[in-house]
Amino acid sequence: MAPQLRVRFLGVWDTVGALGVPEKLPFSGWFNREYDFHDPSLDAFVESARHAVAIDERRELFPVVSFGDLTQLNRSAGVEPDHPDAPYQEKWFPGVHGAIGGGGDIRGLSDDALVWVLAGASKAGLKLDTANGTRIHGFKPDALAPLANESKPEWSATQLLRDDRDGPRHVWQVAQAAQRRWRTPAHRLGGEPYRPDTLKHVAAELNAMGMWTFEPPADVLAVELVKPSDTLSHYAHRHYGDASLWRTIFKANIDTLDDPDEIFPGQEIRIPRLPEATASGDIGRAGG
């Protein structure tokens, strides 16, 4: 008997059930019987997976196909589903369908979702192609980028039927980018706060986090373009002479970095100038 195939990592972006005839039409069930997903839920032969879901996709003809409840799979791996390192994750990101999967000329939100999925692949032991010219180069994640991925989107009949998706029930299912956008003052979002109905079930918890007040540092010593094998510790040693000051660099880039260990070739990393007291060693230093 042939050994069972095992999948080390599965990464998907806003998987939708847009197959066959739209469900809103009469007799769609009969027409679509050959086009249904056989089973959208995960099984243990997939060792880890990440699914980035679009919060702002409202076309009813693009219903999201969820992984379902991942609690049992994660607990079987000895991890609670809300743990940052849970092998099976499904998180909600700001943007429409295309702004999660990418492909348009506006890529701030899709870069953020891509970084998250690639981080999962890296944690699973997969080697990423970081050669010059690959799509991994030039990442510029931006949680405040436009919700659509095209500056001049074409109209489609699929936009006629619209409704909010039934969103997450737990705040840990909301991606960092969506949390930042929710917490960002309205004046930085064109005058309107980010309050999609899809996040209504976790609105109270998001509001309790308070406003996002981060401002990029004004006094920047340098901007590093990440190369393969670079780390924040390397930058801290290069510019400050002390690798343990990597947290200073991380804090200066928390608008684009979720995890200090997740930086990718082509990303730009600000190196803030140290306060004089820190540079002279008069105050405590962050550990690395």
Secondary structure, DSSP 8 states (H G I E B T S, - for coil): ------BS-EEEES-B---SS-TTSTTHHHHGGGTS-S--S--TTB--EEEEEESS--BTTS-B------HHHHHHTT--TTSTT-SEEEEEESS-HHHHH--SS--HHHHHHHHHHHHHHHHTT------TTSTTTT----TTS-SSS-SS----GGGSSB------SSGGGB-HHHHHHHHS-GGGGTT-----GGGGGGHHHHHHT--------SSEEEEEE--TT--HHHHHHHHHS-GGGHHHHHHTTTTT-S-TT---TT-EEEEE---HHHHTT-S-----
